[in-house]
Amino acid sequence: MVSTSPTPDLTRAELDEFWESWLQVNRDAEQQGDWRVMAEWYAEDASYGWMYSHDEHFMAVGRDQIRDWAIGIEMDGFDGWHYDYQATVVDDRNAMIVGFWKQRSGITNDETGREYEILGIGGSWFGVERQTSGADVGRLKFAWQRDWFDMPSTAHTFIEILKAGKAPATLLKRMEVAGHGVPGHYHLSDIPSPVWPPPVEAGMYLITTSTGSTTEGTS
């Protein structure tokens, strides 16, 4: 069925150009081993989250928290890791982009000669919007981002790296960053932005209800 969600005032060419700039800053960040440079691609009031378990969710709200927590604390220690996008889906009607990536460690498994990799399909779901005020007026920015990845596979890969004695000190330190005491880690009942992105949670892009009937989106 066709969605009747709001049509944003963004062209496919603009979305493609913005996405290409995002891919480039990802490459730059991976080479530098510091992902904080990516913060400028987010709106001032953007939200960025993912799920660790049914009752441990990460959520950063606002560009500063995204810089300091999501691509700061959460990414520190992953020097040499790379998150290569394998495929991209661009929804130019709803100004959404989905990128599918693989998590590779840059650490070689001596038995296989290949990098340790977190298996399973990982990805990021983005909402893009044109800024209408402030210093970024007229520019495209991410309004929200939600990630998913295979947490059991992540734990398995970390354990394998540890067992092989391959974990550098920076990664060992990062593995200590866990639990609800870490900035941005919330119980589900306390999460400051919904698991589903705010406009999606609000039903703005609803295509079908549980009964299978079509529901129109609202602007």
DRENDO-1510 file (C-alpha; in Angstrom, 1 decimal, always signed):
<recs>
REC; n; res; u; v; w
REC; 1; MET; +0.0; +0.0; +0.0 .
REC; 2; VAL; +1.1; +3.5; -0.7 .
REC; 3; SER; +1.9; +5.8; +2.3 .
REC; 4; THR; +0.2; +9.2; +2.5 .
REC; 5; SER; +2.8; +10.7; +4.8 .
REC; 6; PRO; +3.9; +14.3; +4.6 .
REC; 7; THR; +5.9; +15.3; +1.5 .
REC; 8; PRO; +8.9; +17.3; +2.5 .
REC; 9; ASP; +10.3; +20.2; +0.5 .
REC; 10; LEU; +13.5; +18.3; -0.3 .
REC; 11; THR; +14.7; +17.1; -3.7 .
REC; 12; ARG; +16.3; +13.7; -4.4 .
REC; 13; ALA; +19.4; +15.5; -5.6 .
REC; 14; GLU; +19.8; +17.4; -2.3 .
REC; 15; LEU; +19.4; +14.2; -0.3 .
REC; 16; ASP; +22.0; +12.4; -2.5 .
REC; 17; GLU; +24.4; +15.3; -2.1 .
REC; 18; PHE; +23.9; +15.4; +1.7 .
REC; 19; TRP; +24.3; +11.6; +2.0 .
REC; 20; GLU; +27.6; +11.7; +0.0 .
REC; 21; SER; +28.9; +14.3; +2.4 .
REC; 22; TRP; +27.9; +12.0; +5.3 .
REC; 23; LEU; +29.8; +9.1; +3.8 .
REC; 24; GLN; +32.9; +11.2; +3.3 .
REC; 25; VAL; +32.9; +12.5; +6.9 .
REC; 26; ASN; +32.5; +8.9; +8.1 .
REC; 27; ARG; +35.7; +8.0; +6.1 .
REC; 28; ASP; +37.5; +11.0; +7.6 .
REC; 29; ALA; +36.4; +10.1; +11.2 .
REC; 30; GLU; +37.5; +6.5; +10.8 .
REC; 31; GLN; +40.9; +7.6; +9.6 .
REC; 32; GLN; +41.2; +10.0; +12.5 .
REC; 33; GLY; +39.8; +7.5; +15.1 .
REC; 34; ASP; +37.6; +10.3; +16.4 .
REC; 35; TRP; +33.9; +10.4; +15.3 .
REC; 36; ARG; +33.1; +13.8; +17.0 .
REC; 37; VAL; +33.6; +15.7; +13.7 .
REC; 38; MET; +30.3; +14.1; +12.5 .
REC; 39; ALA; +28.3; +16.0; +15.0 .
REC; 40; GLU; +27.8; +19.0; +12.6 .
REC; 41; TRP; +25.6; +16.8; +10.4 .
REC; 42; TYR; +22.9; +16.8; +13.1 .
REC; 43; ALA; +20.3; +19.4; +13.8 .
REC; 44; GLU; +20.7; +21.2; +17.1 .
REC; 45; ASP; +17.7; +19.4; +18.6 .
REC; 46; ALA; +18.3; +16.0; +16.9 .
REC; 47; SER; +18.0; +12.7; +18.7 .
REC; 48; TYR; +20.1; +9.6; +18.3 .
REC; 49; GLY; +19.5; +6.3; +19.9 .
REC; 50; TRP; +19.8; +2.5; +19.8 .
REC; 51; MET; +19.0; -0.5; +22.0 .
REC; 52; TYR; +21.4; -2.6; +24.2 .
REC; 53; SER; +18.7; -4.7; +25.8 .
REC; 54; HIS; +14.9; -4.6; +26.4 .
REC; 55; ASP; +15.5; -2.2; +29.4 .
REC; 56; GLU; +18.8; -0.5; +28.5 .
REC; 57; HIS; +18.6; +2.0; +25.7 .
REC; 58; PHE; +21.0; +4.6; +24.6 .
REC; 59; MET; +19.6; +8.0; +23.7 .
REC; 60; ALA; +21.3; +11.4; +23.0 .
REC; 61; VAL; +19.2; +14.5; +22.6 .
REC; 62; GLY; +20.7; +17.6; +21.1 .
REC; 63; ARG; +23.8; +18.1; +19.0 .
REC; 64; ASP; +26.0; +18.5; +22.1 .
REC; 65; GLN; +24.9; +15.1; +23.6 .
REC; 66; ILE; +25.4; +13.5; +20.2 .
REC; 67; ARG; +28.9; +14.8; +20.0 .
REC; 68; ASP; +29.8; +14.1; +23.6 .
REC; 69; TRP; +28.0; +10.8; +24.2 .
REC; 70; ALA; +26.9; +9.0; +21.0 .
REC; 71; ILE; +30.0; +9.7; +18.9 .
REC; 72; GLY; +32.2; +10.5; +21.8 .
REC; 73; ILE; +32.0; +8.2; +24.9 .
REC; 74; GLU; +30.3; +5.4; +23.0 .
REC; 75; MET; +32.9; +5.4; +20.2 .
REC; 76; ASP; +36.0; +6.1; +22.1 .
REC; 77; GLY; +38.4; +3.1; +22.1 .
REC; 78; PHE; +37.3; +1.9; +18.6 .
REC; 79; ASP; +40.4; +3.1; +16.9 .
REC; 80; GLY; +40.9; +1.2; +13.7 .
REC; 81; TRP; +37.3; +0.0; +13.5 .
REC; 82; HIS; +35.3; +0.8; +10.4 .
REC; 83; TYR; +31.6; +0.8; +9.6 .
REC; 84; ASP; +31.5; +0.4; +5.9 .
REC; 85; TYR; +28.1; +1.1; +4.3 .
REC; 86; GLN; +27.1; -1.8; +2.1 .
REC; 87; ALA; +23.8; -0.4; +0.7 .
REC; 88; THR; +21.7; +2.7; +1.0 .
REC; 89; VAL; +17.9; +3.2; +0.6 .
REC; 90; VAL; +16.8; +6.8; +0.0 .
REC; 91; ASP; +13.1; +7.7; +0.5 .
REC; 92; ASP; +12.9; +11.1; -1.1 .
REC; 93; ARG; +9.2; +11.3; -0.5 .
REC; 94; ASN; +9.5; +11.2; +3.3 .
REC; 95; ALA; +13.1; +12.5; +3.6 .
REC; 96; MET; +14.4; +9.3; +5.2 .
REC; 97; ILE; +17.6; +7.4; +4.5 .
REC; 98; VAL; +18.5; +3.9; +5.6 .
REC; 99; GLY; +22.1; +2.8; +5.5 .
REC; 100; PHE; +23.2; -0.8; +6.1 .
REC; 101; TRP; +26.7; -1.2; +7.4 .
REC; 102; LYS; +29.2; -3.9; +8.6 .
REC; 103; GLN; +31.2; -3.5; +11.8 .
REC; 104; ARG; +34.8; -4.5; +11.2 .
REC; 105; SER; +37.5; -4.2; +13.9 .
REC; 106; GLY; +40.7; -3.7; +12.0 .
REC; 107; ILE; +42.1; -6.5; +14.2 .
REC; 108; THR; +43.2; -9.6; +12.3 .
REC; 109; ASN; +42.2; -13.1; +13.4 .
REC; 110; ASP; +45.5; -15.1; +13.2 .
REC; 111; GLU; +43.6; -18.3; +12.4 .
REC; 112; THR; +41.6; -17.0; +9.5 .
REC; 113; GLY; +43.7; -14.0; +8.4 .
REC; 114; ARG; +40.5; -11.9; +8.3 .
REC; 115; GLU; +39.4; -9.0; +10.4 .
REC; 116; TYR; +37.2; -9.7; +13.4 .
REC; 117; GLU; +33.7; -8.7; +12.4 .
REC; 118; ILE; +30.4; -8.3; +14.2 .
REC; 119; LEU; +28.1; -10.5; +12.2 .
REC; 120; GLY; +24.4; -9.8; +11.6 .
REC; 121; ILE; +23.0; -6.9; +9.7 .
REC; 122; GLY; +23.6; -3.5; +11.2 .
REC; 123; GLY; +22.3; -0.2; +10.1 .
REC; 124; SER; +21.1; +3.4; +10.7 .
REC; 125; TRP; +17.8; +4.9; +9.9 .
REC; 126; PHE; +17.8; +8.7; +9.5 .
REC; 127; GLY; +15.3; +11.5; +9.1 .
REC; 128; VAL; +16.5; +14.5; +7.2 .
REC; 129; GLU; +15.1; +18.0; +7.5 .
REC; 130; ARG; +15.9; +21.5; +6.2 .
REC; 131; GLN; +16.8; +23.9; +9.0 .
REC; 132; THR; +14.4; +26.9; +9.2 .
REC; 133; SER; +16.2; +28.9; +11.9 .
REC; 134; GLY; +19.5; +29.5; +13.6 .
REC; 135; ALA; +23.0; +29.4; +12.1 .
REC; 136; ASP; +22.1; +26.4; +10.0 .
REC; 137; VAL; +19.1; +27.9; +8.3 .
REC; 138; GLY; +18.5; +26.4; +4.8 .
REC; 139; ARG; +20.9; +23.5; +5.3 .
REC; 140; LEU; +20.0; +19.8; +5.5 .
REC; 141; LYS; +20.7; +18.1; +8.8 .
REC; 142; PHE; +19.7; +14.8; +10.4 .
REC; 143; ALA; +16.6; +15.4; +12.6 .
REC; 144; TRP; +17.0; +11.9; +14.2 .
REC; 145; GLN; +18.9; +8.7; +13.9 .
REC; 146; ARG; +18.1; +5.2; +15.1 .
REC; 147; ASP; +20.7; +2.3; +14.9 .
REC; 148; TRP; +20.3; -1.4; +15.1 .
REC; 149; PHE; +22.9; -4.2; +15.4 .
REC; 150; ASP; +23.2; -7.8; +16.6 .
REC; 151; MET; +24.0; -7.4; +20.3 .
REC; 152; PRO; +24.8; -11.1; +21.0 .
REC; 153; SER; +27.1; -11.2; +18.0 .
REC; 154; THR; +28.8; -8.0; +19.3 .
REC; 155; ALA; +29.4; -9.7; +22.6 .
REC; 156; HIS; +30.7; -12.8; +20.9 .
REC; 157; THR; +33.2; -10.9; +18.8 .
REC; 158; PHE; +34.5; -8.9; +21.8 .
REC; 159; ILE; +35.0; -12.2; +23.7 .
REC; 160; GLU; +36.9; -13.7; +20.7 .
REC; 161; ILE; +39.2; -10.7; +20.5 .
REC; 162; LEU; +39.8; -10.9; +24.3 .
REC; 163; LYS; +40.5; -14.6; +24.1 .
REC; 164; ALA; +43.0; -14.1; +21.3 .
REC; 165; GLY; +44.8; -11.4; +23.4 .
REC; 166; LYS; +44.2; -9.0; +20.6 .
REC; 167; ALA; +42.4; -6.2; +22.4 .
REC; 168; PRO; +44.4; -3.0; +22.7 .
REC; 169; ALA; +44.3; -1.0; +25.9 .
REC; 170; THR; +41.8; +1.5; +24.4 .
REC; 171; LEU; +39.3; -1.2; +23.6 .
REC; 172; LEU; +39.7; -2.8; +27.0 .
REC; 173; LYS; +38.9; +0.6; +28.5 .
REC; 174; ARG; +35.9; +1.0; +26.2 .
REC; 175; MET; +34.5; -2.4; +27.3 .
REC; 176; GLU; +34.2; -1.0; +30.8 .
REC; 177; VAL; +31.8; +1.6; +29.6 .
REC; 178; ALA; +28.5; -0.2; +30.2 .
REC; 179; GLY; +25.3; -0.1; +32.3 .
REC; 180; HIS; +22.8; +2.5; +33.3 .
REC; 181; GLY; +25.4; +4.7; +35.0 .
REC; 182; VAL; +27.0; +5.7; +31.7 .
REC; 183; PRO; +25.7; +9.0; +30.2 .
REC; 184; GLY; +22.9; +8.4; +27.8 .
REC; 185; HIS; +22.0; +4.9; +29.1 .
REC; 186; TYR; +18.4; +4.8; +30.2 .
REC; 187; HIS; +15.8; +2.4; +31.4 .
REC; 188; LEU; +13.0; +2.2; +28.8 .
REC; 189; SER; +10.6; +4.1; +31.1 .
REC; 190; ASP; +13.1; +7.0; +31.4 .
REC; 191; ILE; +14.2; +7.4; +27.8 .
REC; 192; PRO; +14.0; +11.1; +26.8 .
REC; 193; SER; +13.1; +10.4; +23.2 .
REC; 194; PRO; +11.0; +7.4; +21.9 .
REC; 195; VAL; +12.6; +4.2; +20.6 .
REC; 196; TRP; +10.8; +4.9; +17.3 .
REC; 197; PRO; +11.7; +8.4; +16.0 .
REC; 198; PRO; +9.4; +11.1; +17.3 .
REC; 199; PRO; +7.4; +11.7; +14.1 .
REC; 200; VAL; +7.1; +8.0; +13.4 .
REC; 201; GLU; +6.0; +7.3; +17.0 .
REC; 202; ALA; +3.4; +10.1; +16.5 .
REC; 203; GLY; +1.9; +8.2; +13.5 .
REC; 204; MET; +2.9; +10.7; +10.8 .
REC; 205; TYR; +4.1; +7.9; +8.5 .
REC; 206; LEU; +1.7; +5.1; +9.5 .
REC; 207; ILE; +0.8; +2.9; +6.5 .
REC; 208; THR; -1.3; +0.2; +8.0 .
REC; 209; THR; -2.9; -0.4; +11.4 .
REC; 210; SER; -3.0; -3.8; +13.1 .
REC; 211; THR; -6.2; -4.6; +11.3 .
REC; 212; GLY; -4.6; -4.1; +7.9 .
REC; 213; SER; -6.5; -0.9; +7.1 .
REC; 214; THR; -4.8; +2.1; +5.6 .
REC; 215; THR; -4.3; +5.1; +7.8 .
REC; 216; GLU; -3.4; +8.5; +6.3 .
REC; 217; GLY; -0.4; +10.4; +7.7 .
REC; 218; THR; -0.7; +13.9; +8.9 .
REC; 219; SER; +1.5; +16.9; +8.4 .
</recs>
